[in-house]
Amino acid sequence: MLASAQTPSYPEYPFQYNPDGNADGFIGLNDLLDLLSLYGQQHPESFYGDSTGAVLFVGPKTPGGCLRASELAGKSWRVLNTLDARRYDIAIAQLSANQWDGTSSRSFNYHVLDRDMDFIHGDIFWTTNPDDWVNNEEGAEEYPDGFHKANRLRMSNTTSMMETTPQLCFLVTEVYPQIDYHIVNGFRSEVQSEVADSLSNGWKLNGGISAYSSANFQQSIWKYAE
């Protein structure tokens, strides 16, 4: 016998957040547009999202301003960290493209939190020389024109101006997959047989088998929801 268990609630696209910063509610896409308007940005030029996460560009901020922006966005958002910077490098390039006027080569810094939660910064370099554009290279076609091929997530340590100089601020969030749980009940042989079939169909064990009586065995299993 296969019994359904309660499925936990996970945030889904479009990435819910709380614009008033108290993190006690869940708000949809219209409120995300409201948040973008607070920063004078235009959707979707300041927002990138896929099935696993999202990046929100909130403009130049001091370190404290970038942290406050993440608090305003809600508890599911955070300031870009070093892993995020590598994961979302194309998004960072695309979202920061509007900061460059395209008339001369220029560099920008963006906030990054390291493992110790200290601010460092990433470097973004734009160039008017097409020979130096990274999107000329195979596999890099998604980068925007002007993005220098030497960028590739070049990150620097904190400077003495870090606490007072505004730098580009990116916030990130993630979508956690919905999980289905089921409990198989019955005699041991029945449970073992049904669990074996379930495992062959993509289910996974959630702990070990439990015996509540000689005729009542249970095994919890789970899988990512389709």
C-alpha positions, -999 to +999 in steps of 0.1 A: +000+000+000+014+034-010+003+063+012+009+099+004+026+121+030+023+158+034+044+176+008+063+206+021+059+241+006+088+254-014+091+288-032+085+286-069+091+309-099+084+338-100+106+341-069+085+353-040+097+380-016+085+405+009+090+441-002+083+457+032+113+438+046+096+420+075+097+386+058+063+374+071+045+369+038+047+357+002+042+380-026+041+374-064+053+389-096+034+422-094+053+430-062+086+421-078+078+448-104+070+471-075+104+464-060+121+471-093+104+505-095+118+514-061+152+514-077+142+531-109+149+501-130+130+486-159+118+450-160+133+427-174+165+447-179+174+445-142+161+409-136+174+375-148+157+343-139+156+306-149+141+274-134+167+273-106+172+309-095+172+346-102+195+376-102+182+411-095+204+442-103+196+471-079+222+496-092+253+511-076+252+507-038+276+510-009+282+477+010+256+487+036+232+498+009+235+465-008+228+446+024+198+468+031+185+461-004+187+423+002+168+427+035+141+448+017+138+421-010+130+395+017+147+365+035+150+344+003+173+370-013+210+375-006+240+396-018+260+379-045+287+355-031+317+340-048+299+309-059+270+330-072+294+351-092+307+321-110+273+306-115+256+338-128+285+353-147+266+356-180+236+372-161+260+397-144+274+407-178+239+411-193+224+430-164+254+454-161+255+461-199+233+492-195+259+508-172+283+510-202+276+537-228+296+519-255+317+549-265+350+540-247+365+512-227+355+511-191+355+489-160+330+485-132+333+469-098+305+448-082+299+437-046+308+401-037+306+384-002+334+359+005+332+328+027+338+350+058+309+373+048+334+401+041+329+423+011+353+419-018+346+430-053+344+416-088+357+434-119+338+439-151+357+453-181+340+466-213+359+474-244+351+490-278+375+466-296+355+437-311+387+416-312+386+415-274+349+406-270+344+373-253+314+364-274+337+358-303+349+327-286+332+293-291+307+286-262+306+323-251+280+336-275+255+345-247+278+373-234+268+408-246+289+427-271+317+447-254+322+422-226+360+418-225+373+382-229+397+388-199+368+392-175+359+356-166+351+365-130+382+384-121+377+391-084+398+414-062+402+419-025+388+446-004+402+481-010+404+511+014+375+527-004+353+497-001+331+510+027+322+543+011+324+539-027+292+526-044+296+496-066+272+475-086+249+454-064+234+421-074+209+401-053+203+364-059+177+339-049+171+302-056+141+280-063+140+249-042+125+218-059+092+205-048+095+171-032+069+143-031+069+120-001+052+086+001+050+059+028+047+022+017+028+001+043+022-036+046+040-069+053+077-068+050+078-087+018+051-064+003+069-033+014+102-046+000+086-055-033+068-021-038+099-002-027+120-020-052+096-011-080+095+025-068+133+028-067+134+016-103+111+045-112+131+073-097+121+072-060+147+073-032+148+059+003+140+083+031+156+065+061+152+028+068+122+005+071+102+006+104+083-022+120+052-013+140+039-049+143+045-083+126+020-072+099+028-035+097+060-024+081+066+011+067+092+026+044+093+063+035+104+072+000+107+105-019+114+120-053+115+154-069+081+164-082+076+166-119 
